[in-house]
């Protein structure tokens, strides 16, 4: 297949709602053999648009099992032979959820809550965190996405993604009141508010902040128990629905990249975040906030 054939294939893909034509036919050169009891390749496009204009598009190469479902006995929680793999999958899902929540609230600043001493008691830290949110909620209403980080020496502290300018005096006074004083009367809690400029975010600020917060949701969170939460978020965060399409005419990663850029047309290309992995069969595009000016021409 030459480049012209690829262009014709991409333009022929129907990006209408799923279910409009469930009995679509694959092209003759599709690489699936239809053998039962095997996994068949299929490309799926997903698109989510956030209130501030941010758009996230993914095109993934999904593997569908052709044949009856394979059933097996379900192990007790924590006793599965594939526990490590399950933990990794759960960590990836949590990372995606955190990134989506950060984009949903248009987070552009990070608040860090720390302890003066080497706090290693997770239960005590979570109790302080709940008290902090409860007291702050009586003063102001705000949306947040928070994670707990454990340093190499075991010290715990919180990273909180928020939107807009924060009152440093208010946050510090509440956190220090929750944590209390030391034996010598010194303050045992500290607060650091980092704005986009100090973080070096620039145009890709939202992407970097969301990725920075999400990285602490991986499976290697030693301070978290089996049923422990990987992240915390305020109530009322509404995630936009995901639109998705099957791409029967998409058979290679080049087609997948073309489809991804077609779907993100009309959104801000400045500060576009891109990621592509041929081995995993994933194309990821994330735009910055705002829509493209219809009179703007990049050429």
Rosetta silent file (secondary structure, phi, psi, omega in degrees, C-alpha in Angstrom):
SEQUENCE: XXXXXXXXXXXXXXXXXXXXXXXXXXXXXXXXXXXXXXXXXXXXXXXXXXXXXXXXXXXXXXXXXXXXXXXXXXXXXXXXXXXXXXXXXXXXXXXXXXXXXXXXXXXXXXXXXXXXXXXXXXXXXXXXXXXXXXXXXXXXXXXXXXXXXXXXXXXXXXXXXXXXXXXXXXXXXXXXXXXXXXXXXXXXXXXXXXXXXXXXXXXXXXXXXXXXXXXXXXXXXXXXXXXXXXXXXXXXXXXXXXXXXXXXXXXXXXXXXXXXXXXXXXXXXXXXXXXXXXXXXXXXXXXXXXXXXXXXXXX
SCORE:     score description
SCORE:     0.000 S_00000001
   1 L     0.000  128.455  179.894    0.000    0.000    0.000 S_00000001
   2 L   -92.262 -178.394 -176.202    1.435    3.367   -0.986 S_00000001
   3 H   -63.991  -37.630  179.258    0.983    6.790    0.620 S_00000001
   4 H   -64.313  -39.680  177.823   -1.968    7.683   -1.623 S_00000001
   5 H   -62.945  -39.559  178.381   -3.760    4.484   -0.620 S_00000001
   6 H   -60.647  -43.686  179.602   -3.215    5.350    3.048 S_00000001
   7 H   -61.996  -40.751  179.351   -4.795    8.781    2.543 S_00000001
   8 H   -65.774  -37.421  179.245   -7.816    7.218    0.840 S_00000001
   9 H   -65.590  -45.493 -178.263   -8.233    4.718    3.663 S_00000001
  10 H   -62.951  -44.033 -177.789   -8.060    7.403    6.347 S_00000001
  11 H   -68.814  -20.063 -178.867  -10.573    9.660    4.590 S_00000001
  12 H   -85.577  -11.121 -179.713  -12.984    6.747    4.195 S_00000001
  13 L   -68.170  134.628 -179.676  -13.227    6.042    7.928 S_00000001
  14 L   -92.606  118.319  179.247  -16.597    6.967    9.364 S_00000001
  15 L   -98.855   30.672  176.298  -16.326    8.954   12.603 S_00000001
  16 L   -78.795  176.491 -178.224  -20.045    8.821   13.278 S_00000001
  17 L   -60.513  146.128  177.544  -21.534    7.470   16.521 S_00000001
  18 L   -64.704  138.112  179.047  -20.840    3.865   17.393 S_00000001
  19 L   101.440  -11.861  179.429  -23.741    1.635   16.511 S_00000001
  20 L   -64.393  -36.081  178.971  -24.786    3.526   13.390 S_00000001
  21 L  -140.948   76.434 -174.577  -23.499    0.635   11.250 S_00000001
  22 L   -67.273  -23.979 -176.929  -22.730   -2.347   13.505 S_00000001
  23 L   -97.919   45.775  179.295  -22.472   -4.782   10.566 S_00000001
  24 L   -70.659  155.937  179.027  -19.584   -3.063    8.878 S_00000001
  25 L  -108.717  136.824  178.408  -17.315   -5.151    6.643 S_00000001
  26 L   -78.532  151.826  176.905  -13.561   -5.140    6.957 S_00000001
  27 L   -65.634  162.646 -176.477  -11.472   -4.540    3.823 S_00000001
  28 L   -63.407  -30.138 -175.965  -10.004   -7.509    1.985 S_00000001
  29 L   -91.040   14.525  177.012   -6.486   -6.713    3.120 S_00000001
  30 L   -66.093  141.039 -170.623   -7.387   -6.733    6.837 S_00000001
  31 L   -85.739    0.575  177.083   -4.938   -8.888    8.761 S_00000001
  32 L   -77.782  140.915 -179.913   -7.505  -10.721   10.936 S_00000001
  33 L  -102.327   -6.854  177.058   -8.090  -14.323    9.951 S_00000001
  34 L    73.996   15.956 -178.985  -11.327  -14.785   11.920 S_00000001
  35 L   -73.467  126.416  179.085  -10.037  -17.871   13.724 S_00000001
  36 L   -68.467  149.270 -179.355  -12.099  -18.664   16.816 S_00000001
  37 L    81.334   13.508  178.874  -10.276  -18.874   20.103 S_00000001
  38 E  -127.973  167.218  177.181   -7.796  -16.173   19.105 S_00000001
  39 E   -93.313  134.024 -179.701   -7.422  -12.443   19.666 S_00000001
  40 E  -110.873  140.109 -178.905   -8.299  -10.146   16.766 S_00000001
  41 E   -80.756  145.188  177.594   -6.874   -6.640   16.285 S_00000001
  42 E  -157.486  132.006  179.064   -9.157   -3.627   16.113 S_00000001
  43 E   -93.268  135.937  179.454   -8.431    0.124   16.295 S_00000001
  44 E  -129.989  134.098  177.356  -10.678    2.331   18.440 S_00000001
  45 E  -104.099  138.099  178.281  -10.635    6.143   18.671 S_00000001
  46 E  -130.317  141.652 -177.335  -11.669    7.971   21.852 S_00000001
  47 E  -140.209  132.668  177.422  -12.188   11.693   22.359 S_00000001
  48 E  -133.805  125.522 -179.300  -12.929   13.717   25.505 S_00000001
  49 E  -111.471  126.096 -178.009  -13.433   17.502   25.484 S_00000001
  50 L   -93.366  161.464 -174.300  -13.150   19.411   28.777 S_00000001
  51 L   -56.320  -32.798 -177.090  -15.046   22.614   29.660 S_00000001
  52 L   -86.361    8.257  178.515  -12.022   24.898   29.110 S_00000001
  53 L    98.242   -8.515  176.756  -11.459   23.579   25.595 S_00000001
  54 L   -63.450  140.422 -178.285   -8.830   20.957   26.385 S_00000001
  55 E  -131.957  132.069  177.709   -9.226   17.914   24.184 S_00000001
  56 E  -118.960  123.821 -179.094   -7.741   14.459   24.695 S_00000001
  57 E  -123.827  132.618  174.751   -7.724   12.008   21.798 S_00000001
  58 E  -131.704  140.652  171.441   -6.449    8.445   21.878 S_00000001
  59 E  -123.423  118.635 -173.967   -6.369    5.817   19.163 S_00000001
  60 E  -122.381  149.375  175.768   -5.595    2.365   20.517 S_00000001
  61 E   -94.211   99.975 -177.060   -5.082   -1.026   19.007 S_00000001
  62 E   -89.011  149.299  176.323   -7.482   -3.193   20.988 S_00000001
  63 E  -111.847  119.030 -179.834   -7.397   -6.956   21.046 S_00000001
  64 E  -108.170  132.867  179.927  -10.793   -8.666   21.054 S_00000001
  65 E   -80.964  128.064 -177.778  -11.177  -12.342   21.855 S_00000001
  66 E  -100.036  108.679 -179.535  -13.136  -14.195   19.188 S_00000001
  67 L   136.934 -174.320 -179.394  -15.171  -16.984   20.708 S_00000001
  68 L   -66.364  151.911 -179.113  -16.869  -17.896   23.991 S_00000001
  69 L   -65.237  140.643  177.202  -15.766  -16.133   27.147 S_00000001
  70 L   -92.036  119.709 -177.799  -13.057  -17.842   29.140 S_00000001
  71 L  -108.974  147.230  175.947  -14.100  -18.235   32.753 S_00000001
  72 L  -151.085  160.973 -177.836  -11.992  -19.139   35.735 S_00000001
  73 L   -63.669  137.944 -178.605  -12.355  -19.128   39.490 S_00000001
  74 L   -87.916  125.281 -179.952  -12.001  -15.690   41.044 S_00000001
  75 L   -78.642  159.319  176.108   -9.334  -15.507   43.747 S_00000001
  76 L   -66.730  155.103 -177.315   -9.777  -13.606   46.991 S_00000001
  77 L   -60.444  125.794  179.173   -8.628  -10.011   47.045 S_00000001
  78 L    90.400   -6.241 -177.418   -4.841   -9.909   47.451 S_00000001
  79 L  -112.564    6.624 -178.860   -4.411  -13.658   46.802 S_00000001
  80 L   -69.323  145.353  176.972   -4.453  -13.680   43.011 S_00000001
  81 L   -68.339  -20.431  179.539   -1.488  -15.220   41.222 S_00000001
  82 L  -105.346   34.368 -175.998   -1.471  -12.155   38.983 S_00000001
  83 H   -60.583  -42.531 -178.494   -1.502   -9.684   41.854 S_00000001
  84 H   -62.375  -42.296  178.821    1.519   -7.758   40.587 S_00000001
  85 H   -67.314  -40.070  178.530   -0.027   -7.364   37.153 S_00000001
  86 H   -63.423  -39.087  177.801   -3.375   -6.376   38.655 S_00000001
  87 H   -64.238  -39.717  178.955   -1.661   -3.760   40.799 S_00000001
  88 H   -66.009  -41.835  178.315    0.076   -2.343   37.756 S_00000001
  89 H   -64.257  -41.812  178.738   -3.200   -2.188   35.812 S_00000001
  90 H   -64.260  -36.964  177.507   -4.943   -0.498   38.738 S_00000001
  91 H   -64.572  -40.087  178.676   -2.118    2.016   38.945 S_00000001
  92 H   -65.848  -39.794  178.262   -2.456    2.860   35.252 S_00000001
  93 H   -65.682  -39.875  178.940   -6.216    3.356   35.615 S_00000001
  94 H   -65.403  -40.421  178.095   -5.676    5.607   38.626 S_00000001
  95 H   -59.713  -44.516 -179.928   -3.111    7.687   36.728 S_00000001
  96 H   -63.567  -40.169 -179.829   -5.560    8.214   33.883 S_00000001
  97 H   -64.505  -41.973  179.672   -8.306    9.173   36.334 S_00000001
  98 H   -64.934  -43.917  177.948   -6.068   11.703   38.065 S_00000001
  99 H   -60.067  -43.430  179.744   -5.025   13.269   34.767 S_00000001
 100 H   -64.612  -41.165  179.793   -8.658   13.562   33.687 S_00000001
 101 H   -65.822  -39.989  177.754   -9.701   15.095   37.010 S_00000001
 102 H   -62.243  -40.352  178.674   -6.871   17.653   36.853 S_00000001
 103 H   -71.442  -32.835 -179.289   -7.962   18.656   33.369 S_00000001
 104 H   -65.378  -34.171  179.133  -11.622   18.762   34.412 S_00000001
 105 L   -95.954    4.632 -178.776  -10.901   21.399   37.079 S_00000001
 106 L    54.813   45.524 -178.175   -8.342   23.192   34.839 S_00000001
 107 L   -61.368  132.483  179.828   -5.680   22.762   37.526 S_00000001
 108 L  -136.666    3.946  178.335   -2.762   25.168   37.087 S_00000001
 109 E  -139.761  154.284  179.667   -1.163   25.305   40.556 S_00000001
 110 E  -124.690  128.529  176.314    0.208   22.805   43.015 S_00000001
 111 E  -105.566  130.355  179.222   -0.035   23.039   46.788 S_00000001
 112 E  -115.336  124.131  177.965    2.352   20.898   48.846 S_00000001
 113 E  -106.031  120.422 -175.075    1.581   20.099   52.492 S_00000001
 114 E  -125.322  168.200  176.108    4.610   18.892   54.443 S_00000001
 115 E  -113.692  148.861  176.745    5.669   17.975   57.994 S_00000001
 116 L   -72.478  -39.763  179.389    8.654   19.309   59.896 S_00000001
 117 L   -92.840  179.711 -178.216    9.456   15.914   61.377 S_00000001
 118 L   -85.147   85.557 -178.689    9.744   12.589   59.584 S_00000001
 119 L   -77.525  117.586  179.794    6.062   11.655   59.354 S_00000001
 120 L  -120.813   -3.789 -178.894    5.750    7.969   58.451 S_00000001
 121 L   -86.361  105.442 -177.312    2.333    7.166   59.928 S_00000001
 122 H   -64.769  -40.916 -179.705   -0.061    7.044   56.957 S_00000001
 123 H   -61.488  -41.945  178.627   -3.167    6.836   59.140 S_00000001
 124 H   -66.304  -40.703  179.466   -2.124    9.951   61.061 S_00000001
 125 H   -63.735  -42.755  179.658   -1.313   11.792   57.821 S_00000001
 126 H   -67.078  -34.157  176.045   -4.690   10.925   56.314 S_00000001
 127 H   -64.362  -42.009  176.692   -6.428   12.064   59.489 S_00000001
 128 H   -64.105  -39.574 -179.658   -4.631   15.415   59.220 S_00000001
 129 H   -63.452  -43.339  178.267   -5.581   15.676   55.566 S_00000001
 130 H   -63.971  -39.609  178.276   -9.277   15.131   56.306 S_00000001
 131 H   -65.286  -38.603  178.410   -9.157   17.738   59.060 S_00000001
 132 H   -63.061  -47.015  179.623   -7.468   20.192   56.690 S_00000001
 133 H   -64.463  -38.650 -179.097  -10.139   19.696   53.997 S_00000001
 134 H   -65.727  -44.022 -179.341  -12.948   19.964   56.524 S_00000001
 135 H   -70.980  -39.300  179.318  -11.672   23.255   57.995 S_00000001
 136 H   -67.675  -34.024  179.103  -10.830   24.750   54.621 S_00000001
 137 H   -64.675  -23.204  177.458  -14.278   23.793   53.324 S_00000001
 138 H   -76.624  -18.341 -176.805  -15.864   25.988   55.970 S_00000001
 139 H   -99.960  -43.708 -177.060  -14.012   29.025   54.621 S_00000001
 140 L  -148.011  159.650  177.711  -14.028   28.530   50.837 S_00000001
 141 L  -109.195  126.731  179.831  -15.191   26.089   48.217 S_00000001
 142 L  -151.685  154.785  176.987  -12.621   24.721   45.842 S_00000001
 143 L   -98.385  144.857 -178.744  -11.931   21.656   43.727 S_00000001
 144 L  -148.447  158.698  170.018   -8.742   19.658   44.194 S_00000001
 145 E  -132.454  120.034 -171.785   -6.996   16.464   43.183 S_00000001
 146 E  -125.958  149.319  173.785   -4.493   15.229   45.771 S_00000001
 147 E  -135.326  158.276  177.944   -1.980   12.403   46.125 S_00000001
 148 E  -109.651  131.856 -177.783    0.261   11.339   48.975 S_00000001
 149 E  -112.626  140.186  175.230    3.989   10.909   48.315 S_00000001
 150 E  -112.578  119.462  178.445    6.456    8.838   50.287 S_00000001
 151 L   -76.624  172.168 -178.860   10.085    9.926   50.097 S_00000001
 152 L   -60.568  -35.297  179.695   13.004    7.508   50.254 S_00000001
 153 L   -79.701   -1.377  177.375   13.464    8.186   53.967 S_00000001
 154 L    98.654   -5.778 -178.507    9.769    7.363   54.533 S_00000001
 155 L   -69.397  137.975 -179.084    8.496   10.903   55.058 S_00000001
 156 E  -105.045  143.948  170.688    4.962   11.537   53.815 S_00000001
 157 E  -156.130  166.298 -173.637    3.557   14.726   52.311 S_00000001
 158 E  -110.868  139.091  169.767    0.674   15.743   50.061 S_00000001
 159 E  -111.240  127.937 -174.632    0.641   17.203   46.556 S_00000001
 160 E  -126.459  121.512  176.109   -2.615   18.974   45.718 S_00000001
 161 E   -90.843  127.191 -178.692   -3.571   20.228   42.234 S_00000001
 162 E  -136.169  174.364  178.826   -5.866   23.276   42.330 S_00000001
 163 L  -119.796  137.671  173.203   -6.986   26.062   40.035 S_00000001
 164 L    85.088  169.877 -178.456   -6.392   29.756   40.399 S_00000001
 165 L   -65.251  135.824 -177.484   -4.523   31.938   42.837 S_00000001
 166 L  -111.551  150.736  176.096   -4.479   30.607   46.398 S_00000001
 167 L   -84.168  102.480 -177.699   -4.309   32.400   49.734 S_00000001
 168 H   -61.683  -40.127 -178.716   -0.987   31.192   51.096 S_00000001
 169 H   -62.894  -42.442 -179.319   -1.682   32.677   54.534 S_00000001
 170 H   -65.087  -48.535 -178.248   -5.027   30.876   54.785 S_00000001
 171 H   -62.701  -43.439 -178.710   -3.691   27.493   53.704 S_00000001
 172 H   -66.224  -41.136 -178.106   -0.653   27.688   55.973 S_00000001
 173 H   -64.885  -40.112  179.883   -2.644   28.782   59.016 S_00000001
 174 H   -69.312  -45.325 -179.085   -5.143   25.916   58.642 S_00000001
 175 H   -64.286  -42.068  179.534   -2.488   23.254   58.005 S_00000001
 176 H   -67.505  -33.064  176.601   -0.313   24.418   60.915 S_00000001
 177 H   -68.913  -36.573  178.986   -3.309   24.442   63.221 S_00000001
 178 H   -68.417  -46.430 -176.693   -4.149   20.881   62.198 S_00000001
 179 H   -71.662  -37.759  178.633   -0.593   19.569   62.602 S_00000001
 180 L    92.339 -174.060 -177.310    0.060   21.491   65.844 S_00000001
 181 E  -102.460  158.190  176.419    3.230   22.653   67.591 S_00000001
 182 L   -83.323 -176.271 -177.850    6.380   20.793   68.513 S_00000001
 183 L   -65.105  -25.441 -179.758    7.828   20.263   71.993 S_00000001
 184 L  -102.044   11.087  178.730    9.645   23.591   71.784 S_00000001
 185 L    85.897    8.328 -179.459    6.682   25.523   70.414 S_00000001
 186 L   -84.315  153.740  177.912    7.828   25.417   66.799 S_00000001
 187 E   -71.954  133.971 -176.224    5.408   24.957   63.906 S_00000001
 188 L  -102.654    0.865  179.088    5.394   21.359   62.675 S_00000001
 189 E  -127.328  152.223  178.636    3.640   21.927   59.338 S_00000001
 190 E  -142.443  152.309 -178.946    4.518   23.892   56.225 S_00000001
 191 E  -128.762  136.684  176.799    2.746   24.801   52.984 S_00000001
 192 E  -128.375  125.589  178.185    4.252   25.582   49.596 S_00000001
 193 E  -109.927  119.474 -178.077    2.197   26.983   46.698 S_00000001
 194 E  -111.468  120.022  179.102    3.856   26.688   43.299 S_00000001
 195 L   -86.181  171.861 -176.215    2.375   28.652   40.415 S_00000001
 196 H   -58.804  -33.864 -177.350    2.792   27.693   36.730 S_00000001
 197 H   -68.601  -41.368  179.638    5.788   29.993   36.230 S_00000001
 198 H   -68.520  -29.124  177.457    7.779   28.482   39.087 S_00000001
 199 H   -80.906   -9.600 -177.979    6.994   25.013   37.813 S_00000001
 200 L    69.917   32.238 -175.824    8.178   25.993   34.356 S_00000001
 201 L   -68.650  -50.663 -175.977    4.878   24.921   32.858 S_00000001
 202 H    65.524 -141.940 -177.386    4.602   27.439   30.053 S_00000001
 203 H   -68.291  -33.641 -177.926    2.051   26.542   27.389 S_00000001
 204 H   -91.426   28.536 -175.219    1.987   22.878   28.415 S_00000001
 205 H   -57.439  -48.013 -178.653    1.330   23.724   32.055 S_00000001
 206 H   -61.954  -38.988  179.404   -1.836   21.676   32.436 S_00000001
 207 H   -64.388  -45.612 -176.227   -0.252   18.589   30.875 S_00000001
 208 H   -67.291  -41.710  179.905    2.842   18.736   33.077 S_00000001
 209 H   -64.770  -45.530  179.475    0.922   19.329   36.295 S_00000001
 210 H   -61.469  -41.083  179.754   -1.513   16.497   35.593 S_00000001
 211 H   -68.418  -37.453 -179.215    1.354   14.148   34.730 S_00000001
 212 H   -65.563  -43.188  179.771    3.344   15.181   37.823 S_00000001
 213 H   -68.238  -40.789 -173.888    0.426   14.504   40.156 S_00000001
 214 H   -68.830  -25.518 -174.748   -0.537   11.259   38.416 S_00000001
 215 H   -65.653  -17.450  179.748    2.894    9.654   38.664 S_00000001
 216 H   -87.071    8.440  178.736    2.379    9.053   42.386 S_00000001
 217 H  -101.253    9.060 -178.208   -0.549    6.694   41.693 S_00000001
 218 L   -68.284  177.125 -177.227    1.601    3.851   40.413 S_00000001
 219 L   -72.855  -17.599 -177.187    1.769    0.394   41.913 S_00000001
 220 L   -89.400   46.305  176.391    5.009    1.179   43.752 S_00000001
 221 L   -98.510   92.963 -172.295    3.280    3.145   46.525 S_00000001
 222 L   -65.127  -30.600 -175.264    4.827    1.439   49.539 S_00000001
 223 L   -80.106   -5.645 -176.185    2.852    3.416   52.121 S_00000001
 224 L   -96.541  134.668  175.492   -0.492    2.332   50.654 S_00000001
 225 L   -79.963  177.632 -175.284   -2.240   -0.803   51.851 S_00000001
 226 L   -59.296  -44.311 -177.999   -4.083   -3.165   49.520 S_00000001
 227 L   -96.647    9.448 -177.752   -7.413   -1.355   49.906 S_00000001
 228 L   -74.740  150.266  179.668   -5.864    2.090   50.383 S_00000001
 229 L   -72.076  145.599  177.279   -6.755    4.970   48.126 S_00000001
 230 L   -91.952  -24.582 -179.715   -4.274    6.019   45.475 S_00000001
 231 L  -153.672  168.250 -179.462   -5.599    9.572   45.167 S_00000001
 232 E  -133.368  142.198  178.194   -8.151   11.965   46.650 S_00000001
 233 E  -143.476  154.021 -179.977  -10.461   14.412   44.916 S_00000001
 234 L   -74.670  159.897  177.651  -13.123   16.866   45.945 S_00000001
 235 L   -74.207  153.196  175.642  -16.784   16.170   45.368 S_00000001
 236 L    92.629    3.475  177.078  -18.532   17.622   42.367 S_00000001
 237 L   -81.539  116.395 -177.417  -15.838   17.011   39.741 S_00000001
 238 L  -105.659  122.010  177.980  -17.724   15.999   36.604 S_00000001
 239 L   -90.449  131.499  177.392  -15.777   14.298   33.848 S_00000001
 240 L   -61.115  151.401  178.480  -17.056   14.842   30.297 S_00000001
 241 L   -68.341  151.555  179.497  -18.333   11.787   28.497 S_00000001
 242 L   -94.854  127.281  170.953  -15.993    9.967   26.151 S_00000001
 243 E   -91.214  139.059 -179.650  -16.925    9.709   22.492 S_00000001
 244 E  -142.631  151.911 -178.450  -15.547    6.654   20.772 S_00000001
 245 E  -138.872  143.043  168.020  -15.522    5.144   17.309 S_00000001
 246 E   -84.031  142.927 -176.904  -14.437    1.865   15.798 S_00000001
 247 L  -118.496   83.222 -176.025  -12.072    2.331   12.865 S_00000001
 248 L   -66.731  -24.203 -178.828  -12.548   -0.624   10.513 S_00000001
 249 L   -93.890    5.347 -179.971  -10.386    0.941    7.788 S_00000001
 250 L   -98.881  116.497 -175.201   -7.475    1.646   10.135 S_00000001
 251 L  -126.438    3.089 -179.343   -4.892   -1.139    9.945 S_00000001
 252 L  -149.935  167.787 -177.420   -1.570    0.474   10.845 S_00000001
 253 H   -68.882  -27.822  176.904   -0.089    3.059   13.194 S_00000001
 254 H   -63.936  -43.573  175.927    0.254    5.591   10.373 S_00000001
 255 H   -63.232  -38.722 -179.231   -3.493    5.488    9.853 S_00000001
 256 H   -63.079  -40.985  177.892   -3.980    5.748   13.625 S_00000001
 257 H   -64.370  -43.086  178.442   -1.882    8.932   13.783 S_00000001
 258 H   -60.152  -44.161 -179.689   -3.828   10.455   10.900 S_00000001
 259 H   -63.677  -39.761 -179.415   -7.132    9.648   12.596 S_00000001
 260 H   -62.168  -43.193  179.953   -5.987   11.156   15.882 S_00000001
 261 H   -71.401  -29.821  174.289   -5.087   14.461   14.248 S_00000001
 262 H   -64.078  -39.833 -176.553   -8.377   14.504   12.351 S_00000001
 263 H   -71.718  -27.740 -175.830  -10.272   14.175   15.618 S_00000001
 264 L   -93.157    2.477  177.387   -8.395   16.961   17.380 S_00000001
 265 L   -58.829  141.117 -179.396   -8.940   19.483   14.576 S_00000001
 266 L    95.672   -7.161  178.110  -10.511   22.722   15.804 S_00000001
 267 E  -108.335  166.796 -173.472   -8.663   22.719   19.137 S_00000001
 268 L   -66.280  118.976  179.644   -5.601   24.662   20.183 S_00000001
 269 L   -86.532  -17.120  177.508   -2.496   23.187   18.566 S_00000001
 270 L   -71.324  127.020 -177.431   -0.106   25.410   20.517 S_00000001
 271 L    78.844   21.450  179.770    1.248   23.385   23.401 S_00000001
 272 L   -65.399  131.129  178.369   -0.062   20.135   21.945 S_00000001
 273 E  -100.014  124.472 -175.953    1.100   17.121   23.968 S_00000001
 274 E  -125.399  147.293  175.791    1.798   14.048   21.837 S_00000001
 275 E  -155.487  134.323 -179.058    2.792   10.473   22.595 S_00000001
 276 E  -142.071  134.086  178.559    2.931    7.437   20.349 S_00000001
 277 E  -132.073  108.886 -176.844    4.030    3.871   21.057 S_00000001
 278 L   -68.062  -35.563 -178.297    4.115    1.512   18.111 S_00000001
 279 L   -66.193  -40.981  179.265    4.710   -1.565   20.262 S_00000001
 280 L   -84.446  -17.413 -179.237    1.639   -0.897   22.412 S_00000001
 281 L    72.981   46.622 -176.572   -0.406    0.445   19.517 S_00000001
 282 E  -130.595  133.534  170.412   -1.330    3.751   21.186 S_00000001
 283 E  -120.505  128.322 -176.114   -1.533    7.311   19.854 S_00000001
 284 E  -128.939  127.142  176.384   -2.193   10.042   22.428 S_00000001
 285 E  -130.413  135.822  177.804   -2.874   13.736   21.747 S_00000001
 286 E  -138.165  122.309 -177.969   -3.820   16.380   24.319 S_00000001
 287 L   -90.676  162.550  174.769   -4.473   20.010   23.432 S_00000001
 288 L   -80.091  167.410  178.527   -4.044   23.089   25.591 S_00000001
 289 L   -61.427  150.586  176.928   -7.096   25.062   26.828 S_00000001
 290 L   100.634  158.704  178.518   -8.961   27.175   24.311 S_00000001
 291 E  -107.497  158.594 -179.137  -10.234   26.769   20.758 S_00000001
 292 L   -73.255  137.305  174.103   -8.528   27.729   17.540 S_00000001
 293 L   -65.165  124.518 -177.227   -9.367   31.127   16.101 S_00000001
 294 L   -62.238  -22.697  179.351  -11.315   30.394   12.876 S_00000001
 295 L   -89.189   -3.108 -177.874   -9.433   33.213   11.118 S_00000001
 296 L   -79.719  134.266  176.862   -6.027   31.880   12.163 S_00000001
 297 L  -129.163  120.533 -176.362   -3.896   30.310    9.439 S_00000001
 298 L   -76.964   -7.928 -175.993   -0.567   28.687   10.361 S_00000001
 299 L  -105.610    0.000    0.000    0.745   28.875    6.752 S_00000001
